[in-house]
Amino acid sequence: MRYQKIELTVLFKKEGKKFIAYSPALDISTFANSFEKAKQRFNELVEVFLEELEKMGTLEDVLIECGWTKKIDKDKPKSINWVPPRFITQTKETVQIPCHV
């Protein structure tokens, strides 16, 4: 099997004493008691997640559903590279949510 190295956007947040790692490009998350452990667990999760999708034969479907695109190498037409969705910015938007007093 051929592998491709990519860079993923991973968001980290702290909830109480837990650190949460989330990637919108794969819509997966994990958590740990430390930032470093959350990073480590996230990398392990990505590996297992993608391996399982490959075994089930659903890798392509899931990546496309998550917004990934295929890039075909012109010099090697049988060589396909995956391109994750590109997030151009992160902003804060003001919204209203109902709250009961």
C-alpha positions in Angstrom: 0.0 0.0 0.0 1.2 3.5 -0.9 1.0 6.3 1.7 0.8 10.0 1.3 1.8 12.6 3.9 -0.6 15.5 4.4 -1.1 18.3 6.9 -4.4 18.4 8.6 -6.1 21.2 10.5 -6.5 20.0 14.1 -8.3 22.1 16.7 -7.5 21.8 20.4 -9.6 23.0 23.2 -9.7 22.5 26.9 -12.8 21.4 28.7 -12.3 21.2 32.4 -9.2 19.1 32.9 -9.4 17.4 29.5 -7.7 18.4 26.2 -9.8 17.7 23.1 -8.3 17.3 19.6 -10.7 17.6 16.7 -10.2 17.6 12.9 -13.0 19.0 10.8 -11.3 17.5 7.7 -12.0 14.0 9.0 -14.8 14.8 11.5 -13.0 12.8 14.3 -11.9 13.7 17.8 -10.2 12.4 20.9 -9.3 13.6 24.3 -6.6 13.2 27.0 -5.5 14.6 30.3 -2.7 16.6 28.7 -2.1 18.6 25.5 0.8 16.3 24.4 -1.2 13.1 25.1 -4.2 14.5 23.1 -1.8 15.1 20.2 -0.4 11.6 20.4 -3.9 10.1 20.7 -5.1 12.1 17.7 -2.3 10.8 15.5 -3.0 7.2 16.7 -6.7 7.7 16.0 -6.1 9.0 12.4 -4.0 5.9 11.7 -6.6 3.5 13.0 -9.5 5.4 11.5 -8.0 5.4 8.0 -6.9 1.8 8.2 -10.4 0.7 9.2 -12.0 2.7 6.3 -9.5 1.1 3.9 -10.3 -2.4 5.2 -14.1 -1.8 4.9 -13.6 -0.4 1.4 -15.2 3.0 2.3 -12.1 5.2 2.5 -12.9 7.0 -0.8 -16.6 7.5 0.1 -15.8 8.9 3.6 -13.0 11.3 2.3 -15.3 12.7 -0.4 -18.1 13.1 2.1 -15.7 15.1 4.3 -14.8 17.4 1.4 -11.6 15.9 0.2 -10.7 15.9 -3.5 -8.6 13.6 -5.7 -5.6 15.0 -7.5 -4.2 12.8 -10.3 -0.5 13.1 -11.1 -0.2 14.0 -14.8 3.1 12.0 -15.0 1.7 9.0 -13.2 -2.0 8.7 -14.2 -2.6 5.7 -11.9 -1.2 7.7 -8.9 -3.9 9.5 -7.0 -3.3 11.9 -4.2 -5.9 13.1 -1.7 -6.3 16.8 -1.0 -8.0 17.7 2.3 -10.5 20.5 2.5 -8.8 23.9 2.8 -10.0 26.1 5.6 -9.4 29.7 4.6 -10.1 31.4 7.9 -11.5 31.0 11.4 -13.7 33.8 12.6 -16.1 34.5 15.5 -19.6 35.2 14.5 -22.3 36.6 16.8 -25.4 34.4 16.9 -28.5 34.3 19.2 -29.4 31.2 21.1 -32.6 30.7 23.2 -32.1 30.7 26.9 -34.6 30.1 29.6 -34.4 32.4 32.6 
